[in-house]
Amino acid sequence: MKWSKAFSVILLTPIGLIAYNSLDDFPILILSEFASAFTLLALSISAISLMVHASRYQYQSHRSLTFVCLLLAYVFLGGKMDIQISDHSDLHIVSINVAQFGNDTIHARGIAALIKGLNPDIVVLQEFGLYYKWPNTAVVAAQFSKKIGLSEYHFEPHKDNIFGTAIFAKFPIRESELVYNQISQTSEGWIHHLDINGTSLFVANVQLESYNFQNVGSDVLAMTMVQKRQLNQVKMLLKRLSDKHKSIIVGDFNAIPYSKIYNVTAREYEDSMAEMGNGWQSTYVKLPIRIDYLFHSKDIKVGRADALYTEHSDHKVLSVHIDL
């Protein structure tokens, strides 16, 4: 009986946090950021406990519950049973936080070579820029455009900054609209209107504010304020995109799945990685977490979505094929 009660508490408490996190007004925001991690940990502990208990007492019901817990963990992480993968899609989009290229031209050349090898139609980058080129931001974008073979581009960081989001494409960029950016931060969001052979596609290239643990540390209040600003940034993006068809929101969200930031976005947009059964993959090299996403409007279909490792950044490369 005691074991059953402990199992219930372990499993149901974090699930309750996730349900509470789905509410519009979540008073303790920072708890929501870690609720999914608690849930996954609870499912893992429950599965292990059930396996040990089943092997010891030979309870068939516990074996069944073990399978259920493992299945829930798989689905929770973005796994799917029925997936149709296609490499024959209209557009190939690549996104990566290049981490300022580590202020090293070796990383800049490595990422350029990787992108060229993938042969995408649209490339969106976060934390783009080179410190040693300061303040020649236009030169950096023009040179990178030539290296990857994509003639259309936009890179316009804050006037007091040299890093920001950048987009490169095979197709005309008709208009670029700034949604937000911050001085002394790489946090920035632009919405770009692309003409894809006569069809409009709106691409929101974003980096939400980072927790920057070197400055924030374990200060819960500071972390909560960061998440509030993230939430405000997401809401601004969604509002600007509300009247636009065929749109995607892509980039570094600095938020894990089922956090408040994720849930607000996922109410209106589809998560391409989870849709393709790859929601369990991490996108941040230093920790096994997913913080980079490509969300798409429901009038866009995804054919394939992968997270690819590169030694030239602390983020993985999102490679997504879509049909308009």
RANOR-V940258 format. One record per helix or strand of 3 or more residues. SS is the DSSP state (2 for helix, 1 for strand). FROM is the first residue (numbers start at 0). LEN is the number of residues. If there is no record, write none. Layout:
BEGIN
ss:SS from:FROM len:LEN
ss:SS from:FROM len:LEN
END
This chain:
BEGIN
ss:2 from:1 len:20
ss:2 from:28 len:29
ss:2 from:59 len:17
ss:1 from:90 len:7
ss:2 from:98 len:5
ss:2 from:104 len:14
ss:1 from:121 len:7
ss:2 from:130 len:3
ss:2 from:136 len:12
ss:1 from:151 len:4
ss:1 from:163 len:6
ss:1 from:171 len:10
ss:1 from:187 len:9
ss:1 from:198 len:9
ss:2 from:212 len:4
ss:2 from:219 len:22
ss:1 from:246 len:6
ss:2 from:259 len:7
ss:2 from:271 len:4
ss:1 from:291 len:5
ss:1 from:300 len:8
ss:1 from:316 len:7
END
